[in-house]
Amino acid sequence: MTVESTRFNEIRRGVSRISASLIESRLDAWERAGITGKRKTKDSRVLDYSLTLAGEELKPVLTGTGKSGQLFEQTGRHGR
């Protein structure tokens, strides 16, 4: 999840090679672990996801993991 992406479809576009069901299960697991939170917007059909305080503290790890994943996707290398 990037800082700019707060809604499911935005998150999904950012990780297009991952299925919607996997994204949903990861977001649910992160919420149970206290890393993310979600709340309904004024239009109650839409959810906004955000990092909790614990998630903010993990942001450097999450950012590094995301950069590594992007590099792998671009190069097809395993970091070797």
mmCIF file of the N, C-alpha and C atoms, coordinates in Angstrom:
data_MODEL
# 
_entry.id   MODEL 
# 
loop_
_atom_site.group_PDB 
_atom_site.id 
_atom_site.type_symbol 
_atom_site.label_atom_id 
_atom_site.label_alt_id 
_atom_site.label_comp_id 
_atom_site.label_asym_id 
_atom_site.label_entity_id 
_atom_site.label_seq_id 
_atom_site.pdbx_PDB_ins_code 
_atom_site.Cartn_x 
_atom_site.Cartn_y 
_atom_site.Cartn_z 
_atom_site.occupancy 
_atom_site.B_iso_or_equiv 
_atom_site.pdbx_formal_charge 
_atom_site.auth_seq_id 
_atom_site.auth_comp_id 
_atom_site.auth_asym_id 
_atom_site.auth_atom_id 
_atom_site.pdbx_PDB_model_num 
ATOM 1   N N  . MET A 1 1  ? 0.856   -1.160  0.000   1.00 0.00 ? 1  MET A N  1 
ATOM 2   C CA . MET A 1 1  ? 0.000   0.000   0.000   1.00 0.00 ? 1  MET A CA 1 
ATOM 3   C C  . MET A 1 1  ? 0.901   1.221   0.000   1.00 0.00 ? 1  MET A C  1 
ATOM 4   N N  . THR A 1 2  ? 0.659   2.101   -0.932  1.00 0.00 ? 2  THR A N  1 
ATOM 5   C CA . THR A 1 2  ? 1.410   3.344   -0.908  1.00 0.00 ? 2  THR A CA 1 
ATOM 6   C C  . THR A 1 2  ? 0.642   4.376   -0.114  1.00 0.00 ? 2  THR A C  1 
ATOM 7   N N  . VAL A 1 3  ? 1.320   5.431   0.228   1.00 0.00 ? 3  VAL A N  1 
ATOM 8   C CA . VAL A 1 3  ? 0.676   6.489   1.002   1.00 0.00 ? 3  VAL A CA 1 
ATOM 9   C C  . VAL A 1 3  ? -0.467  7.094   0.199   1.00 0.00 ? 3  VAL A C  1 
ATOM 10  N N  . GLU A 1 4  ? -0.306  7.176   -1.114  1.00 0.00 ? 4  GLU A N  1 
ATOM 11  C CA . GLU A 1 4  ? -1.320  7.813   -1.952  1.00 0.00 ? 4  GLU A CA 1 
ATOM 12  C C  . GLU A 1 4  ? -2.552  6.941   -2.162  1.00 0.00 ? 4  GLU A C  1 
ATOM 13  N N  . SER A 1 5  ? -2.400  5.641   -2.086  1.00 0.00 ? 5  SER A N  1 
ATOM 14  C CA . SER A 1 5  ? -3.502  4.722   -2.353  1.00 0.00 ? 5  SER A CA 1 
ATOM 15  C C  . SER A 1 5  ? -4.258  4.420   -1.070  1.00 0.00 ? 5  SER A C  1 
ATOM 16  N N  . THR A 1 6  ? -5.528  4.780   -1.055  1.00 0.00 ? 6  THR A N  1 
ATOM 17  C CA . THR A 1 6  ? -6.328  4.523   0.135   1.00 0.00 ? 6  THR A CA 1 
ATOM 18  C C  . THR A 1 6  ? -7.551  3.671   -0.153  1.00 0.00 ? 6  THR A C  1 
ATOM 19  N N  . ARG A 1 7  ? -7.918  3.540   -1.401  1.00 0.00 ? 7  ARG A N  1 
ATOM 20  C CA . ARG A 1 7  ? -9.109  2.763   -1.751  1.00 0.00 ? 7  ARG A CA 1 
ATOM 21  C C  . ARG A 1 7  ? -8.700  1.489   -2.462  1.00 0.00 ? 7  ARG A C  1 
ATOM 22  N N  . PHE A 1 8  ? -9.527  0.462   -2.321  1.00 0.00 ? 8  PHE A N  1 
ATOM 23  C CA . PHE A 1 8  ? -9.183  -0.861  -2.826  1.00 0.00 ? 8  PHE A CA 1 
ATOM 24  C C  . PHE A 1 8  ? -8.766  -0.825  -4.295  1.00 0.00 ? 8  PHE A C  1 
ATOM 25  N N  . ASN A 1 9  ? -9.553  -0.185  -5.148  1.00 0.00 ? 9  ASN A N  1 
ATOM 26  C CA . ASN A 1 9  ? -9.233  -0.175  -6.576  1.00 0.00 ? 9  ASN A CA 1 
ATOM 27  C C  . ASN A 1 9  ? -7.924  0.540   -6.862  1.00 0.00 ? 9  ASN A C  1 
ATOM 28  N N  . GLU A 1 10 ? -7.597  1.581   -6.081  1.00 0.00 ? 10 GLU A N  1 
ATOM 29  C CA . GLU A 1 10 ? -6.309  2.260   -6.245  1.00 0.00 ? 10 GLU A CA 1 
ATOM 30  C C  . GLU A 1 10 ? -5.170  1.314   -5.867  1.00 0.00 ? 10 GLU A C  1 
ATOM 31  N N  . ILE A 1 11 ? -5.349  0.610   -4.766  1.00 0.00 ? 11 ILE A N  1 
ATOM 32  C CA . ILE A 1 11 ? -4.332  -0.350  -4.320  1.00 0.00 ? 11 ILE A CA 1 
ATOM 33  C C  . ILE A 1 11 ? -4.172  -1.443  -5.374  1.00 0.00 ? 11 ILE A C  1 
ATOM 34  N N  . ARG A 1 12 ? -5.283  -1.929  -5.876  1.00 0.00 ? 12 ARG A N  1 
ATOM 35  C CA . ARG A 1 12 ? -5.255  -3.001  -6.885  1.00 0.00 ? 12 ARG A CA 1 
ATOM 36  C C  . ARG A 1 12 ? -4.522  -2.560  -8.146  1.00 0.00 ? 12 ARG A C  1 
ATOM 37  N N  . ARG A 1 13 ? -4.756  -1.339  -8.588  1.00 0.00 ? 13 ARG A N  1 
ATOM 38  C CA . ARG A 1 13 ? -4.047  -0.844  -9.774  1.00 0.00 ? 13 ARG A CA 1 
ATOM 39  C C  . ARG A 1 13 ? -2.538  -0.783  -9.529  1.00 0.00 ? 13 ARG A C  1 
ATOM 40  N N  . GLY A 1 14 ? -2.148  -0.511  -8.282  1.00 0.00 ? 14 GLY A N  1 
ATOM 41  C CA . GLY A 1 14 ? -0.733  -0.418  -7.951  1.00 0.00 ? 14 GLY A CA 1 
ATOM 42  C C  . GLY A 1 14 ? -0.021  -1.757  -7.904  1.00 0.00 ? 14 GLY A C  1 
ATOM 43  N N  . VAL A 1 15 ? -0.774  -2.823  -7.752  1.00 0.00 ? 15 VAL A N  1 
ATOM 44  C CA . VAL A 1 15 ? -0.194  -4.176  -7.704  1.00 0.00 ? 15 VAL A CA 1 
ATOM 45  C C  . VAL A 1 15 ? -0.976  -5.075  -8.654  1.00 0.00 ? 15 VAL A C  1 
ATOM 46  N N  . SER A 1 16 ? -0.986  -4.700  -9.903  1.00 0.00 ? 16 SER A N  1 
ATOM 47  C CA . SER A 1 16 ? -1.863  -5.314  -10.898 1.00 0.00 ? 16 SER A CA 1 
ATOM 48  C C  . SER A 1 16 ? -1.628  -6.807  -11.116 1.00 0.00 ? 16 SER A C  1 
ATOM 49  N N  . ARG A 1 17 ? -0.481  -7.329  -10.735 1.00 0.00 ? 17 ARG A N  1 
ATOM 50  C CA . ARG A 1 17 ? -0.209  -8.747  -10.973 1.00 0.00 ? 17 ARG A CA 1 
ATOM 51  C C  . ARG A 1 17 ? -0.688  -9.633  -9.828  1.00 0.00 ? 17 ARG A C  1 
ATOM 52  N N  . ILE A 1 18 ? -1.308  -9.022  -8.813  1.00 0.00 ? 18 ILE A N  1 
ATOM 53  C CA . ILE A 1 18 ? -1.812  -9.774  -7.671  1.00 0.00 ? 18 ILE A CA 1 
ATOM 54  C C  . ILE A 1 18 ? -3.336  -9.795  -7.756  1.00 0.00 ? 18 ILE A C  1 
ATOM 55  N N  . SER A 1 19 ? -3.938  -10.942 -7.510  1.00 0.00 ? 19 SER A N  1 
ATOM 56  C CA . SER A 1 19 ? -5.393  -11.064 -7.631  1.00 0.00 ? 19 SER A CA 1 
ATOM 57  C C  . SER A 1 19 ? -6.102  -10.225 -6.571  1.00 0.00 ? 19 SER A C  1 
ATOM 58  N N  . ALA A 1 20 ? -7.309  -9.815  -6.897  1.00 0.00 ? 20 ALA A N  1 
ATOM 59  C CA . ALA A 1 20 ? -8.122  -9.015  -5.977  1.00 0.00 ? 20 ALA A CA 1 
ATOM 60  C C  . ALA A 1 20 ? -8.381  -9.772  -4.682  1.00 0.00 ? 20 ALA A C  1 
ATOM 61  N N  . SER A 1 21 ? -8.608  -11.081 -4.784  1.00 0.00 ? 21 SER A N  1 
ATOM 62  C CA . SER A 1 21 ? -8.883  -11.858 -3.567  1.00 0.00 ? 21 SER A CA 1 
ATOM 63  C C  . SER A 1 21 ? -7.655  -11.931 -2.660  1.00 0.00 ? 21 SER A C  1 
ATOM 64  N N  . LEU A 1 22 ? -6.463  -12.010 -3.240  1.00 0.00 ? 22 LEU A N  1 
ATOM 65  C CA . LEU A 1 22 ? -5.251  -12.030 -2.423  1.00 0.00 ? 22 LEU A CA 1 
ATOM 66  C C  . LEU A 1 22 ? -5.026  -10.674 -1.758  1.00 0.00 ? 22 LEU A C  1 
ATOM 67  N N  . ILE A 1 23 ? -5.255  -9.603  -2.496  1.00 0.00 ? 23 ILE A N  1 
ATOM 68  C CA . ILE A 1 23 ? -5.120  -8.258  -1.914  1.00 0.00 ? 23 ILE A CA 1 
ATOM 69  C C  . ILE A 1 23 ? -6.083  -8.110  -0.740  1.00 0.00 ? 23 ILE A C  1 
ATOM 70  N N  . GLU A 1 24 ? -7.321  -8.535  -0.949  1.00 0.00 ? 24 GLU A N  1 
ATOM 71  C CA . GLU A 1 24 ? -8.323  -8.425  0.103   1.00 0.00 ? 24 GLU A CA 1 
ATOM 72  C C  . GLU A 1 24 ? -7.932  -9.232  1.338   1.00 0.00 ? 24 GLU A C  1 
ATOM 73  N N  . SER A 1 25 ? -7.429  -10.436 1.121   1.00 0.00 ? 25 SER A N  1 
ATOM 74  C CA . SER A 1 25 ? -7.045  -11.258 2.274   1.00 0.00 ? 25 SER A CA 1 
ATOM 75  C C  . SER A 1 25 ? -5.848  -10.657 3.000   1.00 0.00 ? 25 SER A C  1 
ATOM 76  N N  . ARG A 1 26 ? -4.902  -10.072 2.270   1.00 0.00 ? 26 ARG A N  1 
ATOM 77  C CA . ARG A 1 26 ? -3.748  -9.427  2.908   1.00 0.00 ? 26 ARG A CA 1 
ATOM 78  C C  . ARG A 1 26 ? -4.185  -8.200  3.703   1.00 0.00 ? 26 ARG A C  1 
ATOM 79  N N  . LEU A 1 27 ? -5.067  -7.387  3.129   1.00 0.00 ? 27 LEU A N  1 
ATOM 80  C CA . LEU A 1 27 ? -5.556  -6.216  3.848   1.00 0.00 ? 27 LEU A CA 1 
ATOM 81  C C  . LEU A 1 27 ? -6.284  -6.631  5.124   1.00 0.00 ? 27 LEU A C  1 
ATOM 82  N N  . ASP A 1 28 ? -7.080  -7.691  5.033   1.00 0.00 ? 28 ASP A N  1 
ATOM 83  C CA . ASP A 1 28 ? -7.780  -8.197  6.225   1.00 0.00 ? 28 ASP A CA 1 
ATOM 84  C C  . ASP A 1 28 ? -6.790  -8.688  7.275   1.00 0.00 ? 28 ASP A C  1 
ATOM 85  N N  . ALA A 1 29 ? -5.759  -9.413  6.842   1.00 0.00 ? 29 ALA A N  1 
ATOM 86  C CA . ALA A 1 29 ? -4.749  -9.921  7.782   1.00 0.00 ? 29 ALA A CA 1 
ATOM 87  C C  . ALA A 1 29 ? -3.995  -8.763  8.422   1.00 0.00 ? 29 ALA A C  1 
ATOM 88  N N  . TRP A 1 30 ? -3.644  -7.757  7.631   1.00 0.00 ? 30 TRP A N  1 
ATOM 89  C CA . TRP A 1 30 ? -2.934  -6.594  8.174   1.00 0.00 ? 30 TRP A CA 1 
ATOM 90  C C  . TRP A 1 30 ? -3.813  -5.830  9.149   1.00 0.00 ? 30 TRP A C  1 
ATOM 91  N N  . GLU A 1 31 ? -5.113  -5.793  8.876   1.00 0.00 ? 31 GLU A N  1 
ATOM 92  C CA . GLU A 1 31 ? -6.020  -5.128  9.803   1.00 0.00 ? 31 GLU A CA 1 
ATOM 93  C C  . GLU A 1 31 ? -6.082  -5.902  11.132  1.00 0.00 ? 31 GLU A C  1 
ATOM 94  N N  . ARG A 1 32 ? -6.200  -7.208  11.060  1.00 0.00 ? 32 ARG A N  1 
ATOM 95  C CA . ARG A 1 32 ? -6.210  -8.028  12.281  1.00 0.00 ? 32 ARG A CA 1 
ATOM 96  C C  . ARG A 1 32 ? -4.902  -7.885  13.065  1.00 0.00 ? 32 ARG A C  1 
ATOM 97  N N  . ALA A 1 33 ? -3.799  -7.682  12.349  1.00 0.00 ? 33 ALA A N  1 
ATOM 98  C CA . ALA A 1 33 ? -2.495  -7.528  12.994  1.00 0.00 ? 33 ALA A CA 1 
ATOM 99  C C  . ALA A 1 33 ? -2.260  -6.103  13.497  1.00 0.00 ? 33 ALA A C  1 
ATOM 100 N N  . GLY A 1 34 ? -3.182  -5.196  13.174  1.00 0.00 ? 34 GLY A N  1 
ATOM 101 C CA . GLY A 1 34 ? -3.053  -3.819  13.637  1.00 0.00 ? 34 GLY A CA 1 
ATOM 102 C C  . GLY A 1 34 ? -2.157  -2.947  12.784  1.00 0.00 ? 34 GLY A C  1 
ATOM 103 N N  . ILE A 1 35 ? -1.870  -3.377  11.551  1.00 0.00 ? 35 ILE A N  1 
ATOM 104 C CA . ILE A 1 35 ? -0.997  -2.616  10.655  1.00 0.00 ? 35 ILE A CA 1 
ATOM 105 C C  . ILE A 1 35 ? -1.797  -1.625  9.815   1.00 0.00 ? 35 ILE A C  1 
ATOM 106 N N  . THR A 1 36 ? -2.991  -2.021  9.416   1.00 0.00 ? 36 THR A N  1 
ATOM 107 C CA . THR A 1 36 ? -3.866  -1.137  8.650   1.00 0.00 ? 36 THR A CA 1 
ATOM 108 C C  . THR A 1 36 ? -5.214  -1.006  9.348   1.00 0.00 ? 36 THR A C  1 
ATOM 109 N N  . GLY A 1 37 ? -5.929  0.012   8.957   1.00 0.00 ? 37 GLY A N  1 
ATOM 110 C CA . GLY A 1 37 ? -7.293  0.209   9.419   1.00 0.00 ? 37 GLY A CA 1 
ATOM 111 C C  . GLY A 1 37 ? -8.142  0.569   8.216   1.00 0.00 ? 37 GLY A C  1 
ATOM 112 N N  . LYS A 1 38 ? -9.437  0.438   8.355   1.00 0.00 ? 38 LYS A N  1 
ATOM 113 C CA . LYS A 1 38 ? -10.328 0.849   7.266   1.00 0.00 ? 38 LYS A CA 1 
ATOM 114 C C  . LYS A 1 38 ? -11.531 1.535   7.870   1.00 0.00 ? 38 LYS A C  1 
ATOM 115 N N  . ARG A 1 39 ? -12.070 2.459   7.095   1.00 0.00 ? 39 ARG A N  1 
ATOM 116 C CA . ARG A 1 39 ? -13.268 3.168   7.542   1.00 0.00 ? 39 ARG A CA 1 
ATOM 117 C C  . ARG A 1 39 ? -14.101 3.498   6.320   1.00 0.00 ? 39 ARG A C  1 
ATOM 118 N N  . LYS A 1 40 ? -15.394 3.601   6.549   1.00 0.00 ? 40 LYS A N  1 
ATOM 119 C CA . LYS A 1 40 ? -16.299 3.963   5.460   1.00 0.00 ? 40 LYS A CA 1 
ATOM 120 C C  . LYS A 1 40 ? -16.186 5.460   5.190   1.00 0.00 ? 40 LYS A C  1 
ATOM 121 N N  . THR A 1 41 ? -16.264 5.803   3.911   1.00 0.00 ? 41 THR A N  1 
ATOM 122 C CA . THR A 1 41 ? -16.247 7.205   3.530   1.00 0.00 ? 41 THR A CA 1 
ATOM 123 C C  . THR A 1 41 ? -17.652 7.776   3.677   1.00 0.00 ? 41 THR A C  1 
ATOM 124 N N  . LYS A 1 42 ? -17.797 9.036   3.341   1.00 0.00 ? 42 LYS A N  1 
ATOM 125 C CA . LYS A 1 42 ? -19.127 9.662   3.387   1.00 0.00 ? 42 LYS A CA 1 
ATOM 126 C C  . LYS A 1 42 ? -20.105 8.887   2.521   1.00 0.00 ? 42 LYS A C  1 
ATOM 127 N N  . ASP A 1 43 ? -19.618 8.406   1.378   1.00 0.00 ? 43 ASP A N  1 
ATOM 128 C CA . ASP A 1 43 ? -20.404 7.503   0.535   1.00 0.00 ? 43 ASP A CA 1 
ATOM 129 C C  . ASP A 1 43 ? -20.169 6.117   1.127   1.00 0.00 ? 43 ASP A C  1 
ATOM 130 N N  . SER A 1 44 ? -21.043 5.658   1.992   1.00 0.00 ? 44 SER A N  1 
ATOM 131 C CA . SER A 1 44 ? -20.801 4.487   2.828   1.00 0.00 ? 44 SER A CA 1 
ATOM 132 C C  . SER A 1 44 ? -20.542 3.191   2.062   1.00 0.00 ? 44 SER A C  1 
ATOM 133 N N  . ARG A 1 45 ? -20.590 3.212   0.748   1.00 0.00 ? 45 ARG A N  1 
ATOM 134 C CA . ARG A 1 45 ? -20.293 2.012   -0.031  1.00 0.00 ? 45 ARG A CA 1 
ATOM 135 C C  . ARG A 1 45 ? -18.793 1.852   -0.268  1.00 0.00 ? 45 ARG A C  1 
ATOM 136 N N  . VAL A 1 46 ? -18.019 2.881   0.053   1.00 0.00 ? 46 VAL A N  1 
ATOM 137 C CA . VAL A 1 46 ? -16.592 2.889   -0.241  1.00 0.00 ? 46 VAL A CA 1 
ATOM 138 C C  . VAL A 1 46 ? -15.792 2.871   1.059   1.00 0.00 ? 46 VAL A C  1 
ATOM 139 N N  . LEU A 1 47 ? -14.717 2.068   1.072   1.00 0.00 ? 47 LEU A N  1 
ATOM 140 C CA . LEU A 1 47 ? -13.843 1.996   2.237   1.00 0.00 ? 47 LEU A CA 1 
ATOM 141 C C  . LEU A 1 47 ? -12.512 2.686   1.932   1.00 0.00 ? 47 LEU A C  1 
ATOM 142 N N  . ASP A 1 48 ? -11.998 3.381   2.915   1.00 0.00 ? 48 ASP A N  1 
ATOM 143 C CA . ASP A 1 48 ? -10.648 3.938   2.850   1.00 0.00 ? 48 ASP A CA 1 
ATOM 144 C C  . ASP A 1 48 ? -9.763  3.118   3.764   1.00 0.00 ? 48 ASP A C  1 
ATOM 145 N N  . TYR A 1 49 ? -8.622  2.711   3.253   1.00 0.00 ? 49 TYR A N  1 
ATOM 146 C CA . TYR A 1 49 ? -7.638  1.982   4.043   1.00 0.00 ? 49 TYR A CA 1 
ATOM 147 C C  . TYR A 1 49 ? -6.515  2.945   4.408   1.00 0.00 ? 49 TYR A C  1 
ATOM 148 N N  . SER A 1 50 ? -5.950  2.761   5.590   1.00 0.00 ? 50 SER A N  1 
ATOM 149 C CA . SER A 1 50 ? -4.824  3.588   6.007   1.00 0.00 ? 50 SER A CA 1 
ATOM 150 C C  . SER A 1 50 ? -3.936  2.793   6.949   1.00 0.00 ? 50 SER A C  1 
ATOM 151 N N  . LEU A 1 51 ? -2.699  3.256   7.074   1.00 0.00 ? 51 LEU A N  1 
ATOM 152 C CA . LEU A 1 51 ? -1.782  2.633   8.021   1.00 0.00 ? 51 LEU A CA 1 
ATOM 153 C C  . LEU A 1 51 ? -2.112  3.123   9.420   1.00 0.00 ? 51 LEU A C  1 
ATOM 154 N N  . THR A 1 52 ? -2.039  2.230   10.374  1.00 0.00 ? 52 THR A N  1 
ATOM 155 C CA . THR A 1 52 ? -2.182  2.600   11.780  1.00 0.00 ? 52 THR A CA 1 
ATOM 156 C C  . THR A 1 52 ? -0.830  3.126   12.258  1.00 0.00 ? 52 THR A C  1 
ATOM 157 N N  . LEU A 1 53 ? -0.740  3.485   13.519  1.00 0.00 ? 53 LEU A N  1 
ATOM 158 C CA . LEU A 1 53 ? 0.537   3.919   14.070  1.00 0.00 ? 53 LEU A CA 1 
ATOM 159 C C  . LEU A 1 53 ? 1.588   2.818   13.905  1.00 0.00 ? 53 LEU A C  1 
ATOM 160 N N  . ALA A 1 54 ? 1.202   1.579   14.173  1.00 0.00 ? 54 ALA A N  1 
ATOM 161 C CA . ALA A 1 54 ? 2.132   0.456   13.980  1.00 0.00 ? 54 ALA A CA 1 
ATOM 162 C C  . ALA A 1 54 ? 2.541   0.341   12.517  1.00 0.00 ? 54 ALA A C  1 
ATOM 163 N N  . GLY A 1 55 ? 1.592   0.534   11.615  1.00 0.00 ? 55 GLY A N  1 
ATOM 164 C CA . GLY A 1 55 ? 1.884   0.495   10.185  1.00 0.00 ? 55 GLY A CA 1 
ATOM 165 C C  . GLY A 1 55 ? 2.831   1.605   9.775   1.00 0.00 ? 55 GLY A C  1 
ATOM 166 N N  . GLU A 1 56 ? 2.629   2.790   10.344  1.00 0.00 ? 56 GLU A N  1 
ATOM 167 C CA . GLU A 1 56 ? 3.530   3.911   10.058  1.00 0.00 ? 56 GLU A CA 1 
ATOM 168 C C  . GLU A 1 56 ? 4.951   3.576   10.492  1.00 0.00 ? 56 GLU A C  1 
ATOM 169 N N  . GLU A 1 57 ? 5.079   2.913   11.646  1.00 0.00 ? 57 GLU A N  1 
ATOM 170 C CA . GLU A 1 57 ? 6.403   2.526   12.127  1.00 0.00 ? 57 GLU A CA 1 
ATOM 171 C C  . GLU A 1 57 ? 7.051   1.488   11.214  1.00 0.00 ? 57 GLU A C  1 
ATOM 172 N N  . LEU A 1 58 ? 6.240   0.701   10.541  1.00 0.00 ? 58 LEU A N  1 
ATOM 173 C CA . LEU A 1 58 ? 6.752   -0.307  9.597   1.00 0.00 ? 58 LEU A CA 1 
ATOM 174 C C  . LEU A 1 58 ? 6.945   0.241   8.186   1.00 0.00 ? 58 LEU A C  1 
ATOM 175 N N  . LYS A 1 59 ? 6.611   1.494   7.966   1.00 0.00 ? 59 LYS A N  1 
ATOM 176 C CA . LYS A 1 59 ? 6.654   2.063   6.615   1.00 0.00 ? 59 LYS A CA 1 
ATOM 177 C C  . LYS A 1 59 ? 7.999   1.854   5.921   1.00 0.00 ? 59 LYS A C  1 
ATOM 178 N N  . PRO A 1 60 ? 9.164   2.052   6.586   1.00 0.00 ? 60 PRO A N  1 
ATOM 179 C CA . PRO A 1 60 ? 10.434  1.804   5.884   1.00 0.00 ? 60 PRO A CA 1 
ATOM 180 C C  . PRO A 1 60 ? 10.567  0.362   5.387   1.00 0.00 ? 60 PRO A C  1 
ATOM 181 N N  . VAL A 1 61 ? 10.095  -0.586  6.164   1.00 0.00 ? 61 VAL A N  1 
ATOM 182 C CA . VAL A 1 61 ? 10.137  -1.996  5.754   1.00 0.00 ? 61 VAL A CA 1 
ATOM 183 C C  . VAL A 1 61 ? 9.195   -2.223  4.577   1.00 0.00 ? 61 VAL A C  1 
ATOM 184 N N  . LEU A 1 62 ? 7.979   -1.678  4.671   1.00 0.00 ? 62 LEU A N  1 
ATOM 185 C CA . LEU A 1 62 ? 6.999   -1.849  3.603   1.00 0.00 ? 62 LEU A CA 1 
ATOM 186 C C  . LEU A 1 62 ? 7.480   -1.194  2.311   1.00 0.00 ? 62 LEU A C  1 
ATOM 187 N N  . THR A 1 63 ? 8.079   -0.023  2.431   1.00 0.00 ? 63 THR A N  1 
ATOM 188 C CA . THR A 1 63 ? 8.595   0.681   1.254   1.00 0.00 ? 63 THR A CA 1 
ATOM 189 C C  . THR A 1 63 ? 9.728   -0.112  0.618   1.00 0.00 ? 63 THR A C  1 
ATOM 190 N N  . GLY A 1 64 ? 10.638  -0.616  1.432   1.00 0.00 ? 64 GLY A N  1 
ATOM 191 C CA . GLY A 1 64 ? 11.744  -1.416  0.916   1.00 0.00 ? 64 GLY A CA 1 
ATOM 192 C C  . GLY A 1 64 ? 11.272  -2.676  0.228   1.00 0.00 ? 64 GLY A C  1 
ATOM 193 N N  . THR A 1 65 ? 10.281  -3.324  0.806   1.00 0.00 ? 65 THR A N  1 
ATOM 194 C CA . THR A 1 65 ? 9.726   -4.540  0.211   1.00 0.00 ? 65 THR A CA 1 
ATOM 195 C C  . THR A 1 65 ? 9.074   -4.213  -1.132  1.00 0.00 ? 65 THR A C  1 
ATOM 196 N N  . GLY A 1 66 ? 8.360   -3.094  -1.185  1.00 0.00 ? 66 GLY A N  1 
ATOM 197 C CA . GLY A 1 66 ? 7.723   -2.678  -2.439  1.00 0.00 ? 66 GLY A CA 1 
ATOM 198 C C  . GLY A 1 66 ? 8.738   -2.385  -3.524  1.00 0.00 ? 66 GLY A C  1 
ATOM 199 N N  . LYS A 1 67 ? 9.824   -1.690  -3.159  1.00 0.00 ? 67 LYS A N  1 
ATOM 200 C CA . LYS A 1 67 ? 10.871  -1.382  -4.139  1.00 0.00 ? 67 LYS A CA 1 
ATOM 201 C C  . LYS A 1 67 ? 11.534  -2.655  -4.648  1.00 0.00 ? 67 LYS A C  1 
ATOM 202 N N  . SER A 1 68 ? 11.761  -3.600  -3.747  1.00 0.00 ? 68 SER A N  1 
ATOM 203 C CA . SER A 1 68 ? 12.354  -4.878  -4.136  1.00 0.00 ? 68 SER A CA 1 
ATOM 204 C C  . SER A 1 68 ? 11.444  -5.620  -5.100  1.00 0.00 ? 68 SER A C  1 
ATOM 205 N N  . GLY A 1 69 ? 10.137  -5.620  -4.809  1.00 0.00 ? 69 GLY A N  1 
ATOM 206 C CA . GLY A 1 69 ? 9.173   -6.264  -5.692  1.00 0.00 ? 69 GLY A CA 1 
ATOM 207 C C  . GLY A 1 69 ? 9.123   -5.625  -7.069  1.00 0.00 ? 69 GLY A C  1 
ATOM 208 N N  . GLN A 1 70 ? 9.207   -4.297  -7.109  1.00 0.00 ? 70 GLN A N  1 
ATOM 209 C CA . GLN A 1 70 ? 9.209   -3.604  -8.397  1.00 0.00 ? 70 GLN A CA 1 
ATOM 210 C C  . GLN A 1 70 ? 10.451  -3.949  -9.198  1.00 0.00 ? 70 GLN A C  1 
ATOM 211 N N  . LEU A 1 71 ? 11.587  -3.993  -8.529  1.00 0.00 ? 71 LEU A N  1 
ATOM 212 C CA . LEU A 1 71 ? 12.831  -4.357  -9.208  1.00 0.00 ? 71 LEU A CA 1 
ATOM 213 C C  . LEU A 1 71 ? 12.741  -5.760  -9.777  1.00 0.00 ? 71 LEU A C  1 
ATOM 214 N N  . PHE A 1 72 ? 12.219  -6.683  -8.976  1.00 0.00 ? 72 PHE A N  1 
ATOM 215 C CA . PHE A 1 72 ? 12.063  -8.059  -9.452  1.00 0.00 ? 72 PHE A CA 1 
ATOM 216 C C  . PHE A 1 72 ? 11.154  -8.103  -10.670 1.00 0.00 ? 72 PHE A C  1 
ATOM 217 N N  . GLU A 1 73 ? 10.041  -7.377  -10.615 1.00 0.00 ? 73 GLU A N  1 
ATOM 218 C CA . GLU A 1 73 ? 9.097   -7.386  -11.734 1.00 0.00 ? 73 GLU A CA 1 
ATOM 219 C C  . GLU A 1 73 ? 9.737   -6.816  -12.994 1.00 0.00 ? 73 GLU A C  1 
ATOM 220 N N  . GLN A 1 74 ? 10.520  -5.762  -12.845 1.00 0.00 ? 74 GLN A N  1 
ATOM 221 C CA . GLN A 1 74 ? 11.152  -5.116  -14.001 1.00 0.00 ? 74 GLN A CA 1 
ATOM 222 C C  . GLN A 1 74 ? 12.276  -5.953  -14.595 1.00 0.00 ? 74 GLN A C  1 
ATOM 223 N N  . THR A 1 75 ? 13.052  -6.601  -13.743 1.00 0.00 ? 75 THR A N  1 
ATOM 224 C CA . THR A 1 75 ? 14.245  -7.302  -14.225 1.00 0.00 ? 75 THR A CA 1 
ATOM 225 C C  . THR A 1 75 ? 14.080  -8.816  -14.285 1.00 0.00 ? 75 THR A C  1 
ATOM 226 N N  . GLY A 1 76 ? 13.144  -9.345  -13.514 1.00 0.00 ? 76 GLY A N  1 
ATOM 227 C CA . GLY A 1 76 ? 12.985  -10.788 -13.450 1.00 0.00 ? 76 GLY A CA 1 
ATOM 228 C C  . GLY A 1 76 ? 14.089  -11.457 -12.650 1.00 0.00 ? 76 GLY A C  1 
ATOM 229 N N  . ARG A 1 77 ? 14.891  -10.638 -11.957 1.00 0.00 ? 77 ARG A N  1 
ATOM 230 C CA . ARG A 1 77 ? 16.001  -11.179 -11.170 1.00 0.00 ? 77 ARG A CA 1 
ATOM 231 C C  . ARG A 1 77 ? 15.554  -11.397 -9.727  1.00 0.00 ? 77 ARG A C  1 
ATOM 232 N N  . HIS A 1 78 ? 16.265  -12.263 -9.065  1.00 0.00 ? 78 HIS A N  1 
ATOM 233 C CA . HIS A 1 78 ? 15.997  -12.584 -7.666  1.00 0.00 ? 78 HIS A CA 1 
ATOM 234 C C  . HIS A 1 78 ? 16.958  -11.856 -6.745  1.00 0.00 ? 78 HIS A C  1 
ATOM 235 N N  . GLY A 1 79 ? 17.424  -10.659 -7.133  1.00 0.00 ? 79 GLY A N  1 
ATOM 236 C CA . GLY A 1 79 ? 18.332  -9.889  -6.303  1.00 0.00 ? 79 GLY A CA 1 
ATOM 237 C C  . GLY A 1 79 ? 19.756  -10.396 -6.344  1.00 0.00 ? 79 GLY A C  1 
ATOM 238 N N  . ARG A 1 80 ? 20.088  -11.163 -7.348  1.00 0.00 ? 80 ARG A N  1 
ATOM 239 C CA . ARG A 1 80 ? 21.453  -11.694 -7.474  1.00 0.00 ? 80 ARG A CA 1 
ATOM 240 C C  . ARG A 1 80 ? 22.260  -10.843 -8.404  1.00 0.00 ? 80 ARG A C  1 
# 
